[in-house]
């Protein structure tokens, strides 16, 4: 059986207009998830260790890293940034820009 990369599979699937719109609507969550994961790994922390530093639970960190955490408070983002030695950047962009 021939294997293919995730990118090739994704690109094929994104030819579907409805799927592409849904995928693109999730980009902010996926972007945050990638950043948190990269920063956590750079500090050699487990999800549990990061959670303990923040005073939250390991499943909360797992939800952030999966992109499925939809209702983050600014206070939580600040605690997360502090624990990762990062600075949060929050901005608004006009739709379609």
C-alpha positions as CSV (number, residue, x, y, z in Angstrom):
1,X,0.0,0.0,0.0
2,X,1.3,3.4,-0.9
3,X,1.5,6.0,1.8
4,X,1.3,9.7,1.4
5,X,2.1,12.7,3.6
6,X,-0.4,14.5,5.8
7,X,0.0,17.6,3.7
8,X,-0.9,15.8,0.5
9,X,-4.0,14.3,2.2
10,X,-5.0,17.6,3.7
11,X,-4.6,19.4,0.3
12,X,-6.7,16.8,-1.4
13,X,-9.4,17.1,1.3
14,X,-9.4,20.9,1.2
15,X,-10.6,20.9,-2.4
16,X,-14.0,20.5,-0.9
17,X,-15.2,24.1,-0.4
18,X,-17.3,23.4,2.7
19,X,-14.6,21.5,4.4
20,X,-12.0,24.2,3.5
21,X,-14.2,27.0,5.1
22,X,-14.5,24.9,8.3
23,X,-10.8,24.2,8.3
24,X,-9.9,27.8,7.9
25,X,-12.3,28.9,10.6
26,X,-10.3,26.8,13.1
27,X,-6.9,28.3,12.2
28,X,-6.7,30.6,15.3
29,X,-7.2,27.6,17.6
30,X,-4.7,25.5,15.7
31,X,-2.2,28.3,15.6
32,X,-2.4,28.7,19.4
33,X,-2.2,24.9,19.8
34,X,1.0,24.7,17.8
35,X,2.6,27.6,19.6
36,X,1.8,26.2,23.1
37,X,3.1,22.8,22.1
38,X,6.3,24.2,20.7
39,X,7.0,26.5,23.7
40,X,6.2,23.7,26.2
41,X,8.5,21.3,24.4
42,X,11.3,23.9,24.2
43,X,11.1,24.2,28.0
44,X,11.2,20.4,28.4
45,X,7.9,20.4,30.3
46,X,5.2,17.7,30.3
47,X,1.6,18.8,30.1
48,X,1.3,17.9,33.8
49,X,4.2,20.1,34.8
50,X,3.0,23.0,32.8
51,X,-0.5,22.6,34.3
52,X,1.0,22.5,37.8
53,X,2.9,25.7,37.2
54,X,-0.3,27.4,36.1
55,X,-2.6,26.0,38.8
56,X,-4.7,24.1,36.3
57,X,-5.2,20.5,35.1
58,X,-3.3,18.4,32.6
59,X,-6.5,17.9,30.6
60,X,-6.9,21.7,30.2
61,X,-3.4,21.8,28.6
62,X,-4.2,18.8,26.4
63,X,-7.4,20.6,25.2
64,X,-5.4,23.7,24.3
65,X,-2.8,21.7,22.4
66,X,-5.5,19.8,20.5
67,X,-7.1,23.1,19.4
68,X,-10.4,22.2,21.0
69,X,-10.4,24.7,23.9
70,X,-12.8,27.4,22.7
71,X,-13.4,29.6,25.7
72,X,-10.1,30.8,27.0
73,X,-10.1,33.8,29.2
74,X,-7.5,36.5,28.9
75,X,-6.4,35.7,32.5
76,X,-5.8,32.1,31.5
77,X,-3.8,33.1,28.5
78,X,-1.7,35.4,30.6
79,X,-0.9,32.6,33.1
80,X,-0.1,30.3,30.2
81,X,2.2,32.9,28.7
82,X,3.9,33.5,32.0
83,X,4.5,29.8,32.5
84,X,6.0,29.5,29.1
85,X,8.1,32.7,29.3
86,X,6.1,34.2,26.5
87,X,4.2,37.3,25.8
88,X,0.6,37.0,24.6
89,X,-0.4,38.9,21.5
90,X,-4.1,39.3,21.0
91,X,-5.5,41.3,18.1
92,X,-8.5,41.6,15.9
93,X,-8.5,41.4,12.1
94,X,-11.3,42.3,9.7
95,X,-12.9,39.2,8.3
96,X,-11.7,38.3,4.9
97,X,-8.4,40.2,5.3
